[in-house]
Amino acid sequence: MAILFSEVVVDMTECDGGSWSCPRCGSGAVGRISTGRYYCHDCCVEFTGRSPAEIYSIDDEGNLISVDEKETE
């Protein structure tokens, strides 16, 4: 099942063969966008697979905004 979000196709059936959960909300509704980049369908954030994860929100124009930067504003 593929879902279109801000012109980025998210494959909800593949997560590098592993089971990923969102570092922000803990949901398992995570899809792989590309190598090392994932998307949470429940809280609508993009994040990296590194530890610690870099978490980004997506604005109306499809730009990524670091959650850390957004919370300090």
N, CA, C and O of each residue as an XYZ file, in Angstrom:
292
protein
N       0.847     -1.171      0.000
C       0.000      0.000      0.000
C       0.892      1.234      0.000
O       1.727      1.388      0.891
N       0.734      2.103     -0.969
C       1.513      3.345     -1.026
C       0.579      4.518     -0.805
O      -0.547      4.523     -1.303
N       1.040      5.515     -0.061
C       0.247      6.695      0.245
C       1.037      7.910     -0.193
O       2.250      7.962      0.012
N       0.378      8.886     -0.792
C       1.043     10.091     -1.258
C       0.906     11.190     -0.222
O      -0.208     11.602      0.102
N       2.037     11.672      0.305
C       2.076     12.769      1.260
C       3.005     13.836      0.706
O       4.195     13.579      0.523
N       2.492     15.014      0.439
C       3.309     16.133     -0.017
C       4.237     15.722     -1.149
O       5.422     16.057     -1.145
N       3.699     15.004     -2.107
C       4.418     14.542     -3.284
C       5.557     13.580     -2.963
O       6.480     13.436     -3.764
N       5.509     12.922     -1.813
C       6.480     11.895     -1.454
C       5.715     10.598     -1.278
O       4.799     10.528     -0.459
N       6.076      9.571     -2.034
C       5.393      8.295     -1.916
C       5.971      7.534     -0.742
O       7.182      7.330     -0.655
N       5.103      7.118      0.156
C       5.504      6.384      1.352
C       5.029      4.953      1.197
O       3.833      4.707      1.043
N       5.961      4.003      1.238
C       5.621      2.599      1.144
C       5.363      2.067      2.545
O       6.300      1.854      3.314
N       4.089      1.852      2.881
C       3.710      1.438      4.227
C       3.945     -0.053      4.476
O       3.704     -0.528      5.585
N       4.413     -0.806      3.464
C       4.600     -2.244      3.644
C       6.044     -2.620      3.898
O       6.330     -3.784      4.181
N       6.987     -1.649      3.804
C       8.386     -1.994      3.926
C       9.095     -1.065      4.894
O       9.021      0.157      4.763
N       9.779     -1.645      5.863
C      10.577     -0.855      6.819
C      11.909     -1.544      7.032
O      12.241     -1.914      8.159
N      12.684     -1.724      5.959
C      13.999     -2.377      6.026
C      13.922     -3.768      6.642
O      14.898     -4.236      7.229
N      12.787     -4.428      6.519
C      12.640     -5.772      7.049
C      12.450     -5.824      8.557
O      12.221     -6.895      9.119
N      12.543     -4.677      9.210
C      12.395     -4.637     10.655
C      11.099     -3.971     11.042
O      10.343     -3.508     10.189
N      10.853     -3.927     12.314
C       9.653     -3.288     12.828
C      10.050     -1.961     13.459
O      10.752     -1.944     14.471
N       9.613     -0.853     12.879
C       9.949      0.482     13.369
C       8.791      1.065     14.145
O       7.630      0.772     13.861
N       9.109      1.885     15.118
C       8.086      2.655     15.808
C       8.525      4.114     15.792
O       9.719      4.411     15.747
N       7.570      5.003     15.830
C       7.837      6.430     15.772
C       8.522      6.889     17.062
O       8.047      6.576     18.153
N       9.643      7.633     16.951
C      10.311      8.114     18.159
C       9.544      9.228     18.864
O       9.856      9.566     20.006
N       8.546      9.800     18.200
C       7.767     10.883     18.800
C       6.528     10.372     19.520
O       6.288     10.731     20.672
N       5.723      9.521     18.838
C       4.460      9.071     19.444
C       4.440      7.575     19.784
O       3.527      7.110     20.466
N       5.444      6.817     19.311
C       5.513      5.394     19.603
C       4.662      4.515     18.705
O       4.618      3.302     18.905
N       3.984      5.091     17.721
C       3.113      4.343     16.826
C       3.916      3.406     15.930
O       5.074      3.671     15.607
N       3.286      2.318     15.540
C       3.891      1.390     14.600
C       3.497      1.676     13.168
O       3.903      0.947     12.263
N       2.707      2.730     12.936
C       2.247      3.084     11.588
C       3.341      3.886     10.882
O       3.172      5.069     10.584
N       4.463      3.218     10.624
C       5.645      3.863     10.062
C       5.938      3.262      8.699
O       5.871      2.047      8.516
N       6.265      4.124      7.744
C       6.635      3.679      6.413
C       8.003      4.207      6.043
O       8.436      5.249      6.535
N       8.678      3.479      5.170
C      10.006      3.896      4.730
C       9.883      4.826      3.540
O       9.188      4.506      2.575
N      10.552      5.986      3.593
C      10.565      6.938      2.487
C      11.757      6.654      1.598
O      11.622      6.574      0.377
N      12.923      6.501      2.202
C      14.149      6.176      1.480
C      15.095      5.525      2.476
O      14.716      5.260      3.617
N      16.323      5.268      2.045
C      17.291      4.639      2.932
C      17.511      5.498      4.177
O      17.981      6.632      4.083
N      17.170      4.956      5.327
C      17.386      5.651      6.589
C      16.397      6.751      6.914
O      16.596      7.467      7.895
N      15.327      6.918      6.125
C      14.327      7.969      6.380
C      12.942      7.321      6.429
O      12.586      6.503      5.581
N      12.171      7.715      7.454
C      10.871      7.091      7.705
C       9.798      8.152      7.951
O      10.108      9.311      8.225
N       8.528      7.737      7.849
C       7.395      8.648      8.029
C       6.373      7.997      8.949
O       6.016      6.834      8.763
N       5.901      8.749      9.947
C       4.854      8.257     10.839
C       3.506      8.756     10.337
O       3.282      9.961     10.231
N       2.626      7.839     10.035
C       1.304      8.188      9.523
C       0.419      8.791     10.613
O      -0.459      9.600     10.316
N       0.640      8.407     11.866
C      -0.221      8.882     12.947
C       0.061     10.320     13.368
O      -0.876     11.099     13.541
N       1.336     10.690     13.538
C       1.627     12.069     13.972
C       2.227     12.926     12.862
O       2.591     14.078     13.096
N       2.333     12.367     11.650
C       2.742     13.111     10.438
C       4.111     13.770     10.575
O       4.266     14.953     10.271
N       5.106     13.003     11.034
C       6.475     13.494     11.078
C       7.365     12.561     10.273
O       7.065     11.380     10.100
N       8.461     13.116      9.788
C       9.483     12.342      9.112
C      10.661     12.244     10.078
O      10.940     13.193     10.810
N      11.358     11.101     10.087
C      12.489     10.954     10.994
C      13.550     10.049     10.397
O      13.285      9.276      9.475
N      14.765     10.159     10.942
C      15.874      9.328     10.498
C      15.931      8.070     11.349
O      15.401      8.033     12.460
N      16.573      7.052     10.823
C      16.707      5.799     11.547
C      17.898      5.774     12.479
O      18.147      4.766     13.141
N      18.639      6.871     12.539
C      19.809      6.947     13.426
C      19.366      7.155     14.868
O      18.221      7.502     15.158
N      20.333      6.924     15.759
C      20.056      7.188     17.167
C      21.021      8.260     17.645
O      22.228      8.048     17.526
N      20.590      9.375     18.167
C      19.182      9.747     18.338
C      18.560     10.168     17.008
O      19.238     10.727     16.147
N      17.298      9.901     16.853
C      16.588     10.212     15.612
C      16.435     11.718     15.435
O      16.177     12.445     16.394
N      16.596     12.173     14.199
C      16.295     13.556     13.852
C      14.843     13.568     13.385
O      14.485     12.813     12.481
N      14.005     14.405     13.981
C      12.569     14.412     13.694
C      12.205     15.716     13.005
O      12.617     16.794     13.432
N      11.418     15.607     11.921
C      11.008     16.770     11.138
C       9.498     16.785     10.955
O       8.883     15.742     10.733
N       8.901     17.973     11.048
C       7.499     18.123     10.662
C       7.503     18.616      9.217
O       8.526     19.083      8.717
N       6.375     18.511      8.565
C       6.264     18.894      7.163
C       5.280     20.044      7.066
O       4.137     19.926      7.508
N       5.724     21.175      6.482
C       4.833     22.330      6.380
C       3.903     22.186      5.174
O       3.975     21.198      4.444
N       3.040     23.165      4.971
C       2.030     23.112      3.910
C       2.627     23.024      2.505
O       1.978     22.531      1.583
N       3.863     23.499      2.343
C       4.513     23.470      1.032
C       5.400     22.244      0.845
O       6.046     22.098     -0.192
N       5.435     21.361      1.843
C       6.210     20.137      1.747
C       7.637     20.259      2.231
O       8.423     19.327      2.058
N       7.997     21.387      2.837
C       9.343     21.577      3.368
C       9.471     20.920      4.740
O       8.514     20.876      5.513
N      10.669     20.411      5.028
C      10.923     19.797      6.327
C      11.395     20.846      7.318
O      12.251     21.672      7.001
N      10.834     20.810      8.520
C      11.209     21.720      9.590
C      11.591     20.864     10.789
O      10.807     20.033     11.247
N      12.799     21.076     11.290
C      13.257     20.306     12.445
C      12.318     20.548     13.625
O      11.997     21.695     13.937
N      11.883     19.489     14.272
C      10.982     19.618     15.419
C      11.680     20.379     16.538
O      11.037     21.152     17.248
N      12.992     20.173     16.709
C      13.746     20.899     17.728
C      13.702     22.407     17.481
O      13.494     23.183     18.413
N      13.899     22.827     16.218
C      13.855     24.237     15.862
C      12.448     24.808     16.072
O      12.288     25.922     16.571
N      11.446     24.038     15.689
C      10.049     24.493     15.792
C       9.641     24.701     17.257
O       8.919     25.647     17.569
N      10.098     23.825     18.149
C       9.715     23.919     19.556
C      10.430     25.058     20.271
O       9.939     25.536     21.293
N      11.590     25.511     19.758
C      12.304     26.606     20.396
C      11.791     27.978     19.958
O      12.126     28.990     20.574
N      10.976     28.018     18.894
C      10.432     29.289     18.411
C       9.252     29.743     19.258
O       8.671     30.795     18.993
